[in-house]
Amino acid sequence: MTEKYYGQRRKKFMRLMGSGSIAIIPTANLFQSRNIEHFFRPDSDFMYLTGFSEPEAVAVLIPGRKTGQYVLFNRESDPVLTRWEGAQVGQAGAVNEYLADEAYPIEKIEDKLPELIGDHKKIFYSMEKNAILDEKIMHWVDNLRQKSHLGKQKQYTFLSPNSLLHELRLFKSAGEISLMKKAIATSVAAHKRAMHACMPGKYEYEIEAEILSEFRSKNMQPAYPCIVGGGNNSCTLHYVKNNSQLKDGDLLLVDAGAEYLGYTSDITRTYPVNGKFSKEQREIYEIVKTAQIEAIKKVLPGNFWNDPHDAAVKALTKGLVKIGLLSGNVNNLIKNEEYKKFYMHRTGHWLGMDVHDVGEYKVNNKWRMFEPGMVLTIEPGVYIDTDMQGVKKKWKNIGIRIEDDILVTKTGNKILTADLPTDASSIESLVSNL
C-alpha cells in the first residue's frame, strides 16, 4: 500500500476525532535483553495510520492544524547507529517518504509535544501501552492545566482512540484483503509442507521447522507462536512447547499462520500422523467438519456475530449425542452447556493486523451484525484428553480443530483459506503424499 493510502486513513480518523482534539499514537516498545534487540514489530494502530516500521516513534495527529496535521517523532539519522543497524529514515525521510507534515527527533518530544497539545482539550491517547510516555504526558498536561487563561484553569479530557480507530480497522479494504491473501497463500503452502513431512517418529519441532522455513522463504514472519501438538498435546488449546515425538496412531493438530506486511492469517488443520484416521478419529473429525460447515453458512451480511457459534455448538452437540459421548435432549444439553466438556472456546475471532484483531463483538450490548469487509476465523473443535473422566478409552487422546479465514462479502462469504483442504480423505492423501 502506498503512503497516500495511509494518509487517507489518517484523514478518516481525524474527521471522527473532531475539532479541538489531538491524538498521540506511539509505536510498540523495543524489547531488549543484554544489548540484544529482539524482532521488532510496530504497534498495529500506529502502523495502520503511518506505515512506519522503525522503533522509537510517536505519531501526533491534530485535525485542522494549519501548519500541518500529521507530526512524527522518530529516530534521528545517525552515522554510528547506521553502522550497526542500517540506515534510519530520519526526519527528512519521514516527510519525503512517509508524508509527515513535520518530523522531529524523538529526543525532542519533551520540548515539542507539550506545545502541540497546547489548547487541544480532547486528547486521544491509550494509557498503559507505554508507561514512560504515560507518565510524561500526564506531567505535561498537569503543567498545562496550571497555566491560567483569563483566570480559568485549562481543562483537558483524555479519550481512548480505540472506539474510533478500531472500528475503522474492522472493515478491510481491497488492498488489505490482498495482503491477507498473500499471507494466507504462504500459510497454505506451509501447512501442506508440514503434512508432507509428517510421519511417526518425527518430533513436533521438526514439523514446526518446515512451517517456519516456508514462512521465511517468502520473507514472512509467524503471526503468532506455532501450535504443533501431537497426541494428547492436541487437546491443549495453546500448546507451544512443540517438543514431543509423534507416535503412530496419534493425531497432529497444527495451528499456524504467516504475517505479511502487518497482516495476518490463522489456519488450523488436524491430521493422522500415519496418514490414516482411525474409526474413532474420523468420527470426531466429521463432527467437527460438519460444525464448521454449519457455522460458515451463518457468516452472512445481516446475521449476527453469535450465529456461527450457535450453529457450531448445535452441530457438535448433535454429533456427540449420535456417537454416545453426550446423552439427552440436544436443546437441554446446549442450555446446560454440557458440550463445554468437549468444546470450551468460541468459534472464531476477528482477523486482520492482529491475529485476534480489534473490533467490538457487541454494539449497545447486542451481538453485532456482519457487514461486508469484515474478516474472521471459524474454528470449532472437540478435545478429549487422556485424563477425561466418564469417557471410554477409545475416544481419548483425540483433539481436533479445523480453522479457516472467512471474508464477509456483499452477498455472503468467501473462504480465503479454501486452497487447503478440510475433508478427511484429502487430508489423508496430503499426509500420505499420494
Buried (B, 14 or more C-beta within 10 A) or exposed (E): BEBEEBBEBBBBBBEBBEEEBBBBBBBBBEEEEEEEEEEBBBBBBBBBBBBBBBBBBBBBBBBEBEEEBBBBBBBBBBEEEEEEEEEBBBBEBBBEEBBBBBBBBBEEBEEBBBEBBEEBEBBBBBEEBBEEBBEBBEEBBEEBEEEEEEEEEBEBEEBEBBEBBBBBBBBBEEEBBEBBBBBBBBBBBBBBBBBEBBBBEBBBBBBBBBBBEBBEEBEBBBBBEBBBBBBBBBBBBEBBEBEBBBBEEBBBBBBBBBBBBBBBBBBBBBBBBBBBBBEBBBBBBBBBBBBBBBBBBBBBBEBBBBBBBBBBBBBBBBBBBEEEBBEEEBEEBBEEEBBEBBBEBBBBBBBBBBBEBBBBBEEEEEBBBBEBBBBBBBBBBBBBBEEBEEBEEEBBBBBBBBBBBBBBBEEEBBBBBEEBBBEBEEBBBBBBEE
